[in-house]
């Protein structure tokens, strides 16, 4: 199997150029836009070569080099930078870098460097892989929050990760379906192999078949070289089919055949290629409705929907917003080179009361815009108010029971905020037990007595 390479650069153009070039050289390539993202991938999969820029926000290339030597000691590391000095080169080589390239460089110099390092690297058979001594993957590292709804999602991930069964993730746009897919893969026995994400709605229909299943050289006019396809690239690992409802019906038939026969027919090929792939699919659509409308095959749905994970929208787990804000601030501080310490209480209150039709992705957008335009150490209401118009919150229901449930939940959240999110103190102020508080946060509006569950 072709050697695997991880390309790390915070400039997307460089990242994309190097990735496409190395793929053209026949390597299996993954990319990362930051040192933090690269470390996550290195923890999930072993690479033969890591190509990384030095100057990046957050985790630098030199720090990535040091940490990767511990996590993935067999990987050769190539350092690239546009800010080269003799001292930096010596430091990189001293820390274990295999080679050092200064921007701008000729791409074929990189290819030569990769080939040379791979020749030096002794072959290591699969059976000789050292035992996995890392602690078990914790889904809370990717899925931020402590709500009952998110806890249920984590439990589902833990139960299904070790099985080979396909997984279907449903939820609104922006809820974090790809994070769930990554969590399932990272907790599975396949975590040493690749997770290959595919956005079925982002690739033109005319290219999708050859991207998924591959093509042989000369299969069509522009096929100047063979493409193994994404199924083959994910062999032994996980293929994440995002927005699966966008897949044309003609390709749904071929996908079903691949799932059933465990082999792919590349475009123009005369024989099939065996593949061992676990499929995790996601959609924000109602697939039952798509089946009724004739846009999605029922037999494919049953093949994909062996394990079903539903992600709740952010408006149904508002108690997670403070933790999410804290997590996003850390990430955005590194990305934007800012030092915001937190959010003022009035701003946090406004964030918790917003309807969030765009879910976590919208929350990140609002915070990023506030951090770009804001000043000082804290994000204030003035920084986010223009992004949270008064009419954007969820409209109040007309049903009396639903209105009581929402009022009860909002009152609990207000008291929780007053208690600085100390759940025991909030339960004491509300005059209910801690167990009752958790039920309230999960949407139970039934009346309680002060001594219930005590």
C-alpha positions as CSV (number, residue, x, y, z in Angstrom):
1,X,0.0,0.0,0.0
2,X,1.2,3.5,-0.8
3,X,3.0,5.5,1.9
4,X,0.8,7.9,3.9
5,X,1.8,11.6,4.3
6,X,0.4,14.3,6.5
7,X,0.8,17.9,5.2
8,X,0.5,20.7,7.8
9,X,0.3,24.4,6.8
10,X,-2.0,27.2,8.0
11,X,-2.0,28.6,4.5
12,X,-4.7,26.7,2.6
13,X,-3.2,27.4,-0.8
14,X,0.1,25.8,0.2
15,X,-1.6,23.0,2.0
16,X,-3.8,22.2,-1.0
17,X,-0.9,22.5,-3.5
18,X,1.4,20.2,-1.6
19,X,-1.4,17.7,-0.9
20,X,-2.5,17.5,-4.6
21,X,1.1,17.2,-5.8
22,X,1.9,14.4,-3.4
23,X,-1.3,12.6,-4.2
24,X,-0.3,12.8,-7.9
25,X,3.0,11.2,-6.9
26,X,1.0,8.2,-5.7
27,X,0.9,8.8,-1.9
28,X,-2.0,8.7,0.4
29,X,-2.3,12.3,1.7
30,X,-4.1,13.9,4.6
31,X,-3.9,17.6,5.4
32,X,-4.2,19.8,8.5
33,X,-4.5,23.6,8.8
34,X,-2.9,23.9,12.3
35,X,-0.6,22.0,14.7
36,X,-3.6,21.2,16.9
37,X,-5.5,19.6,14.1
38,X,-2.4,17.7,13.0
39,X,-1.9,16.2,16.5
40,X,-5.5,15.0,16.5
41,X,-4.9,13.2,13.2
42,X,-1.5,11.8,14.3
43,X,-3.2,10.4,17.4
44,X,-5.8,8.7,15.3
45,X,-3.6,7.3,12.5
46,X,0.1,6.5,11.9
47,X,1.8,8.4,9.1
48,X,5.0,7.5,7.2
49,X,6.0,11.1,6.6
50,X,4.9,14.5,8.1
51,X,5.5,17.6,6.1
52,X,4.9,20.7,8.3
53,X,5.4,24.5,8.2
54,X,7.2,26.0,11.1
55,X,5.5,29.3,11.7
56,X,1.9,28.6,12.7
57,X,-0.4,30.0,15.3
58,X,-0.8,27.8,18.4
59,X,1.3,24.7,18.1
60,X,4.3,25.5,15.9
61,X,6.0,23.2,13.5
62,X,8.9,22.6,15.9
63,X,6.5,21.8,18.8
64,X,4.6,19.5,16.4
65,X,7.9,17.8,15.5
66,X,8.7,17.1,19.2
67,X,5.2,15.8,20.1
68,X,4.8,13.7,16.9
69,X,8.1,11.9,17.8
70,X,6.4,10.7,21.0
71,X,3.0,9.8,19.4
72,X,4.2,8.5,16.0
73,X,8.0,7.8,16.4
74,X,8.2,6.0,13.1
75,X,7.2,9.0,11.0
76,X,9.9,11.0,9.2
77,X,9.3,14.8,9.5
78,X,10.2,17.4,6.9
79,X,10.2,21.0,8.1
80,X,9.3,23.7,5.6
81,X,9.3,27.5,6.2
82,X,9.7,30.8,4.5
83,X,11.6,32.2,7.5
84,X,14.7,30.0,7.5
85,X,17.7,30.6,9.6
86,X,20.8,28.4,10.2
87,X,19.8,28.2,13.9
88,X,16.3,27.1,13.1
89,X,17.6,24.4,10.7
90,X,20.0,23.1,13.3
91,X,17.3,23.1,16.0
92,X,14.9,21.2,13.8
93,X,17.5,18.6,12.9
94,X,18.5,18.3,16.5
95,X,14.9,17.6,17.5
96,X,14.7,14.8,15.0
97,X,13.6,16.3,11.6
98,X,14.5,14.2,8.7
99,X,15.1,17.1,6.4
100,X,14.5,20.9,6.0
101,X,13.2,22.8,3.0
102,X,13.1,26.6,2.6
103,X,10.2,28.3,0.7
104,X,10.0,28.8,-2.2
105,X,11.1,25.3,-3.2
106,X,10.6,23.2,-6.3
107,X,7.9,20.6,-5.7
108,X,10.1,17.9,-7.2
109,X,12.7,18.6,-4.5
110,X,10.0,17.7,-2.0
111,X,9.2,14.5,-3.8
112,X,12.9,13.6,-3.9
113,X,13.1,14.3,-0.1
114,X,10.1,12.1,0.6
115,X,11.5,9.3,-1.5
116,X,14.8,9.5,0.2
117,X,13.3,9.4,3.7
118,X,11.0,6.5,2.9
119,X,14.0,4.5,1.6
120,X,15.8,5.1,4.9
121,X,12.7,4.0,6.9
122,X,12.8,0.2,7.5
123,X,9.6,-1.6,6.5
124,X,7.4,-2.4,9.4
125,X,4.9,-5.2,8.9
126,X,1.4,-4.8,10.3
127,X,1.9,-7.6,12.8
128,X,5.0,-5.7,14.2
129,X,2.9,-2.6,15.1
130,X,3.6,-1.7,18.7
131,X,0.7,-2.1,21.1
132,X,-1.5,1.0,21.5
133,X,-0.5,2.5,24.9
134,X,-2.5,5.6,24.6
135,X,-5.5,6.2,26.9
136,X,-8.9,5.4,25.5
137,X,-10.3,8.1,23.3
138,X,-12.8,10.3,25.1
139,X,-15.6,11.8,22.9
140,X,-15.8,14.9,25.1
141,X,-12.4,15.9,23.6
142,X,-14.3,16.7,20.4
143,X,-17.9,17.0,21.6
144,X,-18.0,19.9,24.0
145,X,-20.8,20.0,26.6
146,X,-22.2,18.4,29.7
147,X,-25.9,18.2,28.9
148,X,-28.0,15.1,29.2
149,X,-28.6,15.2,25.4
150,X,-24.9,15.2,24.6
151,X,-24.2,12.6,27.2
152,X,-26.6,10.3,25.4
153,X,-24.7,10.9,22.1
154,X,-21.4,10.0,23.8
155,X,-22.9,6.8,25.2
156,X,-24.1,5.9,21.7
157,X,-20.6,6.5,20.3
158,X,-19.0,4.4,23.0
159,X,-21.4,1.5,22.4
160,X,-21.2,1.5,18.6
161,X,-17.5,2.4,18.1
162,X,-16.0,-1.1,18.6
163,X,-18.6,-2.8,16.2
164,X,-18.0,-2.9,12.4
165,X,-21.5,-1.8,11.7
166,X,-22.3,1.3,9.5
167,X,-23.5,4.4,11.3
168,X,-26.0,7.1,10.2
169,X,-25.7,10.5,11.9
170,X,-28.7,12.9,11.6
171,X,-29.0,16.4,12.8
172,X,-29.4,20.0,11.6
173,X,-26.6,21.8,9.8
174,X,-23.9,23.0,12.2
175,X,-24.6,20.6,15.0
176,X,-21.2,18.8,14.6
177,X,-22.0,15.6,12.6
178,X,-18.4,15.3,11.4
179,X,-17.2,15.5,15.0
180,X,-19.4,12.5,15.8
181,X,-18.0,10.7,12.8
182,X,-14.4,11.4,13.9
183,X,-15.3,10.3,17.5
184,X,-16.7,7.0,16.2
185,X,-13.5,6.4,14.1
186,X,-11.1,7.5,16.9
187,X,-12.7,5.1,19.4
188,X,-12.8,2.2,17.0
189,X,-10.3,-0.6,16.2
190,X,-9.8,1.2,12.9
191,X,-8.3,4.3,14.5
192,X,-4.8,3.4,13.2
193,X,-6.0,3.8,9.6
194,X,-7.5,6.7,7.7
195,X,-10.8,8.5,8.2
196,X,-11.6,9.8,4.7
197,X,-14.3,12.5,4.7
198,X,-16.4,13.1,1.5
199,X,-18.9,15.9,1.1
200,X,-21.4,14.3,-1.3
201,X,-22.9,17.7,-2.1
202,X,-19.6,19.5,-2.8
203,X,-18.4,17.3,-5.7
204,X,-20.1,17.7,-9.1
205,X,-22.2,14.7,-10.1
206,X,-20.0,14.1,-13.2
207,X,-16.9,13.6,-11.0
208,X,-18.4,11.9,-8.0
209,X,-18.3,8.3,-9.3
210,X,-14.6,8.5,-10.2
211,X,-13.8,10.3,-6.9
212,X,-15.6,7.6,-4.9
213,X,-14.7,4.4,-6.8
214,X,-11.7,5.5,-8.8
215,X,-10.8,5.3,-12.5
216,X,-8.1,3.7,-14.6
217,X,-5.9,5.7,-16.9
218,X,-7.6,6.5,-20.1
219,X,-11.1,5.8,-18.8
220,X,-12.2,9.2,-20.1
221,X,-10.6,12.1,-21.9
222,X,-9.1,13.9,-18.8
223,X,-8.0,10.6,-17.1
224,X,-4.3,11.1,-17.8
225,X,-3.4,9.0,-14.8
226,X,-5.2,6.4,-12.6
227,X,-7.0,7.4,-9.5
228,X,-7.6,4.7,-6.8
229,X,-10.7,6.5,-5.5
230,X,-11.7,7.4,-1.9
231,X,-13.0,3.9,-1.0
232,X,-9.6,2.5,-1.7
233,X,-7.9,5.4,0.2
234,X,-10.1,4.4,3.2
235,X,-9.2,0.7,3.0
236,X,-9.0,-0.6,6.6
237,X,-10.4,2.6,8.0
238,X,-13.5,4.7,7.9
239,X,-15.3,6.5,5.0
240,X,-17.4,9.4,6.1
241,X,-20.1,10.3,3.6
242,X,-21.3,13.7,4.6
243,X,-24.6,14.9,3.2
244,X,-25.5,11.4,1.9
245,X,-28.9,12.6,0.8
246,X,-27.2,14.6,-2.0
247,X,-25.9,11.4,-3.6
248,X,-27.6,10.9,-7.0
249,X,-29.9,7.9,-7.3
250,X,-27.7,6.3,-10.0
251,X,-24.7,6.4,-7.6
252,X,-26.8,5.1,-4.7
253,X,-27.2,1.9,-6.6
254,X,-23.5,1.6,-7.0
255,X,-22.8,2.5,-3.4
256,X,-25.3,-0.2,-2.3
257,X,-23.4,-2.8,-4.4
258,X,-20.1,-1.8,-2.9
259,X,-21.5,-2.2,0.6
260,X,-23.0,-5.6,-0.2
261,X,-20.1,-7.0,-2.2
262,X,-17.2,-5.3,-0.3
263,X,-15.5,-4.5,-3.6
264,X,-15.3,-1.5,-5.9
265,X,-15.3,-1.3,-9.7
266,X,-13.2,1.7,-10.8
267,X,-14.4,3.5,-13.9
268,X,-13.0,1.7,-16.9
269,X,-11.7,-1.2,-14.8
270,X,-12.0,-4.8,-16.0
271,X,-11.9,-6.4,-12.5
272,X,-13.1,-5.2,-9.1
273,X,-10.9,-4.2,-6.1
274,X,-11.6,-5.6,-2.7
275,X,-12.2,-3.0,0.0
276,X,-12.6,-3.2,3.8
277,X,-14.3,0.1,4.8
278,X,-16.6,1.1,7.6
279,X,-19.1,3.7,6.4
280,X,-20.3,6.5,8.6
281,X,-22.9,8.7,6.8
282,X,-24.6,11.9,7.8
283,X,-27.5,14.1,6.6
284,X,-29.6,17.1,7.8
285,X,-32.6,15.8,5.8
286,X,-35.4,13.5,6.7
287,X,-34.4,10.4,4.8
288,X,-37.9,8.8,5.3
289,X,-39.4,11.8,3.4
290,X,-36.7,11.5,0.8
291,X,-37.6,7.8,0.3
292,X,-41.2,8.7,-0.1
293,X,-40.3,11.3,-2.7
294,X,-38.3,8.8,-4.6
295,X,-35.0,10.6,-4.1
296,X,-33.4,8.1,-1.8
297,X,-33.4,4.3,-2.0
298,X,-34.9,2.4,0.9
299,X,-32.5,-0.5,0.6
300,X,-29.5,1.8,0.9
301,X,-31.1,3.5,3.9
302,X,-31.4,0.2,5.7
303,X,-27.8,-0.6,4.9
304,X,-26.6,2.7,6.3
305,X,-28.9,3.0,9.2
306,X,-27.6,0.1,11.3
307,X,-26.7,2.4,14.1
308,X,-28.5,5.7,14.3
309,X,-27.1,8.7,16.2
310,X,-29.2,11.9,16.4
311,X,-27.5,15.1,17.3
312,X,-29.6,17.6,19.1
313,X,-29.8,21.3,18.0
314,X,-28.0,23.8,20.2
315,X,-31.3,25.4,21.3
316,X,-32.2,22.1,23.0
317,X,-28.9,22.0,25.0
318,X,-28.4,25.7,25.9
319,X,-26.7,24.7,29.2
320,X,-23.7,23.6,27.0
321,X,-23.3,27.1,25.6
322,X,-20.9,28.4,28.4
323,X,-18.6,25.4,27.9
324,X,-18.8,25.8,24.1
325,X,-18.0,29.5,24.4
326,X,-14.9,28.7,26.5
327,X,-13.7,26.1,24.1
328,X,-14.3,28.2,21.0
329,X,-12.6,31.2,22.6
330,X,-9.4,29.1,23.1
331,X,-9.5,27.9,19.5
332,X,-10.2,31.3,18.0
333,X,-7.6,33.1,20.2
334,X,-5.0,30.8,18.6
335,X,-6.4,31.3,15.1
336,X,-6.8,35.1,15.3
337,X,-3.8,35.8,17.6
338,X,-6.1,37.4,20.2
339,X,-6.2,37.1,24.0
340,X,-9.9,37.3,25.0
341,X,-10.3,35.9,28.4
342,X,-14.1,35.4,28.3
343,X,-17.6,36.8,27.8
344,X,-19.3,39.4,29.9
345,X,-22.4,38.1,31.8
346,X,-24.9,40.2,29.7
347,X,-23.3,38.9,26.5
348,X,-23.4,35.3,27.8
349,X,-27.1,35.7,28.7
350,X,-27.9,36.9,25.2
351,X,-26.0,34.0,23.7
352,X,-27.9,31.5,25.8
353,X,-31.3,33.0,24.9
354,X,-30.7,33.1,21.1
355,X,-32.5,30.6,18.9
356,X,-29.3,29.4,17.1
357,X,-30.8,28.3,13.8
358,X,-27.2,27.7,12.6
359,X,-26.3,25.8,15.8
360,X,-22.6,25.5,16.9
361,X,-21.4,26.7,13.5
362,X,-23.4,30.0,13.9
363,X,-22.1,30.4,17.5
364,X,-18.5,30.1,16.3
365,X,-19.2,32.7,13.5
366,X,-20.7,35.2,16.0
367,X,-17.7,34.8,18.4
368,X,-15.2,35.0,15.6
369,X,-16.8,38.2,14.3
370,X,-16.9,39.7,17.8
371,X,-13.2,38.8,18.4
372,X,-12.2,40.4,15.2
373,X,-14.1,43.7,15.8
374,X,-13.9,43.8,19.6
375,X,-11.3,45.2,21.9
376,X,-10.2,44.5,25.5
377,X,-10.2,41.2,27.4
378,X,-13.9,40.3,27.4
379,X,-16.5,40.0,24.7
380,X,-19.4,42.4,25.6
381,X,-23.0,42.6,24.6
382,X,-22.2,45.4,22.2
383,X,-19.9,43.0,20.3
384,X,-22.6,40.4,19.7
385,X,-25.9,42.3,19.8
386,X,-25.9,43.1,16.0
387,X,-25.6,39.4,15.2
388,X,-28.5,38.4,17.6
389,X,-31.5,40.4,16.5
390,X,-34.5,40.4,18.8
391,X,-36.7,38.6,16.3
392,X,-34.2,35.7,15.7
393,X,-35.0,33.8,18.9
394,X,-37.3,30.8,18.6
395,X,-41.0,31.9,18.4
396,X,-43.0,31.1,21.6
397,X,-45.3,28.1,21.1
398,X,-49.1,28.4,21.3
399,X,-49.5,24.9,22.9
400,X,-49.8,25.5,26.7
401,X,-47.9,22.4,27.8
402,X,-45.0,23.3,25.4
403,X,-45.0,26.9,26.7
404,X,-44.9,25.7,30.3
405,X,-42.0,23.3,29.5
406,X,-40.0,26.1,27.8
407,X,-40.7,28.6,30.6
408,X,-39.7,26.0,33.2
409,X,-36.5,25.2,31.3
410,X,-35.6,28.9,30.8
411,X,-36.2,29.6,34.5
412,X,-33.9,26.7,35.4
413,X,-31.2,28.1,33.0
414,X,-31.5,31.6,34.6
415,X,-31.0,30.2,38.1
416,X,-28.2,28.0,36.8
417,X,-26.5,31.1,35.4
418,X,-27.0,32.9,38.8
419,X,-25.4,30.0,40.5
420,X,-22.4,30.3,38.1
421,X,-23.4,27.0,36.6
422,X,-22.8,25.1,39.8
423,X,-25.6,22.5,39.4
424,X,-25.8,21.6,43.1
425,X,-26.2,25.2,44.1
426,X,-28.8,25.7,41.4
427,X,-30.8,22.7,42.6
428,X,-30.7,24.1,46.1
429,X,-31.9,27.5,45.0
430,X,-34.7,25.9,42.9
431,X,-35.7,23.7,45.9
432,X,-35.4,20.4,43.9
433,X,-33.0,17.5,43.9
434,X,-29.9,17.3,41.6
435,X,-31.6,14.4,39.7
436,X,-34.7,16.6,39.2
437,X,-32.5,19.4,37.9
438,X,-30.9,17.1,35.3
439,X,-34.4,16.1,34.2
440,X,-35.5,19.7,33.9
441,X,-32.5,20.5,31.8
442,X,-33.4,17.6,29.5
443,X,-36.9,19.0,29.0
444,X,-39.1,17.4,31.7
445,X,-41.6,20.0,32.9
446,X,-43.5,17.8,35.4
447,X,-44.0,19.5,38.9
448,X,-41.5,18.5,41.6
449,X,-41.5,18.6,45.3
450,X,-38.5,19.8,47.3
451,X,-37.8,16.4,48.8
452,X,-38.3,14.3,45.7
453,X,-35.5,11.9,44.9
454,X,-33.8,12.8,48.2
